Amino acid sequence: MSNQFRTKPVVVEAFQMTQQRRCDNVDWPEWLNRAWNLDPREPGAVYPTVAGTPDGTLSIQTLESEHMVSWGDWIIRGVKGELYQYAPDIFEATYEPVNETYPPVMDTAKEFDLIREYRVLVSDLRYLQTLFEFVVHTGKSPERWLREQDPNIDTLDSNLTRHNALFLTGHKADTNTGVE
């Protein structure tokens, strides 16, 4: 097993903090406004940085510790709602814009077609599983099982289905006649 891993494709929300955006929070996303109203000791809180640091900057209380947000840094909201600070160069190396709605919206008609196809496939698999179990447990031919299910089954259909059943159960059949 390799010791190398690749990150899963994850979409996060991000907001780049600038001096202008710090002074006017009209562009702040709702999750950042919520974080601003938390107690500064609570993980996920965003608050003015303590005295003695660059004027007007913010800090984030993460699960691990306090992180200062410098001008131009990105504030990331992770998959579990946690907040992190990223320097612009690290952010650009790690993330790219998502230009489509995420998750992608499927066409409803196509979605229903896929569901319908899935149901047919599941039904066919159950049918073949029942046929396979009959052949294995009874030693009888697939054709006999088919005739027990529907005595009026069409011969051509019966031979095709029998050939498929023989293939699935590992038996060999003459492709011309369907006979073992």
TABELGI-V195838 format. One record per residue. RES is the residue in one letter. SS is DSSP state (@ for helix, = for strand, . for the rest). PHI is phi as a letter, one per 40 degrees, with the letter a starting at -180 (* if undefined). PSI is psi as a letter, one per 30 degrees, with the letter a starting at -180 (999 if undefined). Layout:
# TABELGI-V195838
RES_SS_PHI_PSI, RES_SS_PHI_PSI
This chain:
# TABELGI-V195838
M_._*_k, S_._c_l, N_._c_g, Q_._b_k, F_._b_l, R_._b_k, T_._c_k, K_._c_l, P_._c_j, V_._b_k, V_._c_k, V_._b_l, E_=_c_k, A_=_a_l, F_=_a_k, Q_=_c_k, M_._c_k, T_._b_l, Q_@_c_e, Q_@_c_e, R_@_c_f, R_@_c_e, C_@_c_e, D_._b_j, N_@_c_g, V_@_c_e, D_@_c_f, W_._c_k, P_._c_l, E_@_d_e, W_@_c_f, L_@_c_e, N_@_c_e, R_@_c_e, A_@_c_e, W_@_c_e, N_._c_g, L_._c_l, D_._c_k, P_._d_f, R_._c_f, E_._c_k, P_._d_k, G_._g_f, A_._c_k, V_=_b_k, Y_=_a_l, P_=_c_k, T_._c_k, V_._c_l, A_._d_k, G_._g_f, T_._b_l, P_._d_k, D_._c_k, G_._g_f, T_._c_l, L_=_b_l, S_=_b_l, I_=_b_k, Q_=_c_j, T_._c_a, L_._c_f, E_._c_e, S_._a_a, E_=_c_k, H_=_b_k, M_=_c_k, V_=_b_j, S_._c_l, W_._c_k, G_._g_f, D_._c_l, W_=_b_k, I_=_b_k, I_=_b_k, R_=_b_j, G_._c_a, V_._c_f, K_._b_g, G_._g_g, E_._c_l, L_=_b_k, Y_=_b_l, Q_=_b_k, Y_=_b_k, A_._c_l, P_@_d_e, D_@_c_e, I_@_c_e, F_@_c_e, E_@_c_e, A_@_c_f, T_@_b_e, Y_._b_l, E_._b_l, P_._c_k, V_._c_j, N_._c_f, E_._b_l, T_._c_k, Y_._b_k, P_._c_l, P_._d_k, V_._c_k, M_._c_l, D_._c_k, T_@_d_e, A_@_c_e, K_@_c_e, E_@_c_e, F_@_c_e, D_@_c_e, L_@_c_e, I_@_c_e, R_@_c_e, E_@_c_e, Y_@_c_e, R_@_c_e, V_@_c_e, L_@_c_e, V_@_c_e, S_@_c_e, D_@_c_e, L_@_c_e, R_@_c_e, Y_@_d_e, L_@_c_e, Q_@_c_e, T_@_c_e, L_@_c_e, F_@_c_e, E_@_c_e, F_@_c_e, V_@_c_e, V_@_c_e, H_@_c_f, T_@_b_f, G_._g_g, K_._c_l, S_._c_l, P_@_d_e, E_@_c_e, R_@_c_e, W_@_c_e, L_@_c_e, R_@_c_e, E_@_c_e, Q_@_c_e, D_._a_j, P_._c_f, N_._c_g, I_._c_k, D_._c_k, T_@_c_e, L_@_c_e, D_@_c_e, S_@_c_e, N_@_c_e, L_@_c_e, T_@_c_e, R_@_c_e, H_@_c_e, N_@_c_e, A_@_c_e, L_@_c_e, F_@_c_e, L_@_c_e, T_._c_g, G_._g_g, H_._c_l, K_._b_k, A_._b_l, D_._c_k, T_._c_f, N_._c_e, T_._b_f, G_._g_g, V_._c_k, E_._c_999
